[in-house]
């Protein structure tokens, strides 16, 4: 009978150490794989924090202060005074109404026109490539150029729109489109519709091209009309794209300022002064950063409420 030799204490310790190292290495690798994406994203997150989060925090701080660049020696904490001033100011509510009109008119018209153009471009016909290029043109032109273009076209004396209307005998004298409150808002709305319509057209065209052809073939076999095919095949398939693009467009329109500022500077008589225009005016002309920050924060809160309600409705519709 023989007895198998046993390992000495030092040898056993070496084996245990080797086994422990073998178990530790996979754990270290797994931890590194989990942390690697966050490490790679860290530089971008730092930049976003400095560029986006920093100014937001600064604006919130300004909104609770009497911060006017003309009176830097009188900067002080005033609590909610800037917010109370905004909510009790008739100019603020006039600007809020103008913002609702701006978004409420531009958005649906852009969507309807964009849907019509996308449906047309989704069909095969001669010259479709040229049409797509022409539709894209207003979108690729910078907002500043668009505003200047429409400002010149709608000029009361030398504008091509008045010249055309007078040649057709519709009007006798030029209409000061941008200089009277009754037409100024309509003028900037038309310019914005023209500029932003291709966004809906291109996004909806991409969604339409993703609809399976088999669904239309099945609908045709069932004798569905064109309206029924759109309602029961096209619309349910592209509804996700419509929701996303509409939400993005609401946010962009509510914050847009370039076209209004260049065409009318918020006038005449504040007829086209939306909340972003008021914010920009107070910060650049009045140099009142405290009040301007309060107005911008109120606009942000209103947009947050709209986004939350919009997302809740989307969730309810999905259920």
VENRA-V822773 format. One record per backbone hydrogen bond with DSSP energy under -0.5 kcal/mol. NH is the residue of the N-H (numbers start at 1). CO is the residue of the C=O. E is the energy in kcal/mol with one decimal. If there is no record, write none. Layout:
BEGIN
NH;CO;E + NH;CO;E
END
This chain:
BEGIN
4;2;-0.5 + 12;8;-2.4 + 13;9;-2.1 + 14;10;-1.9 + 15;11;-2.2 + 16;12;-2.6 + 17;13;-2.6 + 18;14;-2.4 + 19;15;-2.7 + 20;16;-2.8 + 21;17;-2.3 + 22;18;-2.2 + 23;19;-1.9 + 24;20;-1.9 + 25;21;-2.2 + 26;22;-0.9 + 27;23;-1.1 + 28;24;-2.7 + 29;25;-2.5 + 30;26;-2.5 + 31;27;-2.5 + 32;28;-2.4 + 33;29;-2.3 + 34;30;-1.9 + 35;31;-2.3 + 36;32;-2.1 + 37;33;-0.7 + 39;35;-2.3 + 40;36;-2.5 + 41;37;-1.8 + 42;38;-1.0 + 43;39;-0.5 + 45;41;-2.5 + 46;42;-2.4 + 47;43;-2.2 + 48;44;-2.6 + 49;45;-2.4 + 50;46;-2.1 + 51;47;-2.9 + 52;48;-3.0 + 53;48;-1.4 + 54;49;-2.0 + 56;52;-1.7 + 57;53;-2.5 + 58;54;-2.3 + 59;55;-2.7 + 60;56;-2.4 + 61;57;-2.2 + 62;58;-2.5 + 63;59;-2.1 + 64;60;-0.6 + 64;61;-1.1 + 65;62;-2.2 + 66;76;-2.8 + 67;65;-1.3 + 68;66;-0.7 + 69;287;-2.4 + 71;68;-1.8 + 72;69;-0.5 + 74;71;-1.9 + 75;72;-1.0 + 76;66;-0.6 + 78;64;-2.7 + 79;64;-1.1 + 81;78;-1.3 + 84;80;-2.7 + 85;81;-2.7 + 86;82;-2.0 + 87;83;-2.6 + 88;84;-1.4 + 89;86;-1.3 + 90;88;-0.5 + 93;89;-1.4 + 94;90;-2.0 + 95;91;-2.2 + 96;92;-2.2 + 97;93;-2.2 + 98;94;-2.1 + 99;95;-2.2 + 100;96;-2.1 + 101;97;-2.3 + 102;98;-2.6 + 103;99;-2.6 + 104;100;-3.1 + 105;101;-1.9 + 106;102;-1.7 + 107;103;-1.9 + 109;105;-1.5 + 110;106;-2.6 + 111;107;-2.3 + 112;108;-2.7 + 113;109;-2.5 + 114;110;-2.4 + 115;111;-2.8 + 116;112;-2.3 + 117;113;-2.5 + 118;114;-2.5 + 119;115;-2.5 + 120;116;-1.9 + 121;117;-2.8 + 122;118;-1.3 + 123;120;-1.3 + 125;123;-0.6 + 128;125;-1.4 + 131;127;-2.0 + 132;128;-2.3 + 133;129;-1.8 + 134;130;-2.2 + 135;131;-2.6 + 136;132;-1.7 + 137;133;-1.0 + 138;134;-0.6 + 139;136;-0.7 + 140;136;-1.6 + 141;137;-1.1 + 146;142;-2.3 + 147;143;-2.6 + 148;144;-2.2 + 149;145;-2.7 + 150;146;-2.5 + 151;147;-2.1 + 152;148;-2.2 + 153;149;-2.2 + 154;150;-2.1 + 155;152;-1.1 + 159;155;-1.3 + 161;153;-2.1 + 162;153;-0.5 + 163;159;-1.9 + 164;160;-2.4 + 165;161;-2.4 + 166;162;-2.5 + 167;163;-2.0 + 168;164;-1.9 + 169;166;-0.6 + 170;165;-2.3 + 171;165;-0.9 + 177;154;-0.5 + 177;175;-2.0 + 179;176;-1.3 + 180;176;-0.5 + 183;180;-1.6 + 184;180;-1.8 + 185;181;-0.7 + 187;183;-2.0 + 188;184;-2.1 + 189;185;-2.2 + 190;186;-2.2 + 191;187;-1.9 + 192;188;-2.2 + 193;189;-2.5 + 194;190;-2.3 + 195;191;-1.8 + 196;192;-2.7 + 197;193;-1.8 + 199;196;-1.2 + 200;196;-0.8 + 201;197;-2.0 + 202;198;-2.9 + 203;199;-2.2 + 204;200;-2.8 + 205;201;-1.9 + 206;202;-2.1 + 207;203;-1.7 + 208;204;-2.7 + 209;205;-2.2 + 210;206;-0.6 + 210;207;-0.7 + 211;208;-1.3 + 215;212;-1.0 + 216;212;-0.8 + 217;213;-2.1 + 218;214;-2.4 + 219;215;-2.1 + 220;216;-2.5 + 221;217;-2.0 + 222;218;-1.5 + 223;220;-1.3 + 224;219;-2.5 + 229;225;-2.4 + 230;226;-2.0 + 231;227;-2.7 + 232;228;-2.8 + 233;229;-1.6 + 234;229;-2.1 + 235;230;-3.2 + 237;233;-1.0 + 238;234;-2.0 + 239;235;-1.0 + 242;238;-2.2 + 243;239;-2.5 + 244;240;-2.1 + 245;241;-2.6 + 246;242;-2.3 + 247;243;-2.2 + 248;244;-2.4 + 249;245;-2.3 + 250;246;-2.2 + 251;247;-1.9 + 252;248;-2.5 + 253;249;-2.8 + 254;250;-2.3 + 255;251;-1.1 + 256;252;-0.8 + 256;253;-0.8 + 261;257;-2.9 + 262;258;-2.5 + 263;259;-2.1 + 264;260;-2.7 + 265;260;-1.2 + 265;261;-0.7 + 266;260;-0.8 + 267;264;-2.0 + 271;268;-1.6 + 272;266;-1.1 + 273;266;-0.6 + 273;270;-1.0 + 274;272;-1.1 + 275;95;-0.6 + 278;274;-2.3 + 279;275;-2.5 + 280;276;-2.5 + 281;277;-2.8 + 282;278;-2.7 + 283;279;-1.9 + 284;280;-2.5 + 285;281;-2.4 + 286;281;-1.8 + 288;282;-2.5 + 289;67;-1.2 + 289;287;-1.2 + 290;67;-1.6 + 292;288;-2.2 + 293;289;-2.1 + 294;290;-1.8 + 295;291;-2.3 + 296;292;-2.2 + 297;293;-2.3 + 298;294;-2.2 + 299;295;-2.1 + 300;296;-2.2 + 301;297;-2.6 + 302;298;-2.3 + 303;299;-2.3 + 304;300;-2.2 + 305;301;-2.1 + 306;302;-2.2 + 307;303;-2.7 + 308;304;-2.5 + 309;305;-2.6 + 310;306;-2.5 + 311;307;-2.8 + 312;308;-2.3 + 313;309;-2.2 + 314;310;-2.1 + 315;311;-2.3 + 316;312;-2.5 + 317;313;-2.5 + 318;314;-2.1 + 319;315;-1.7
END
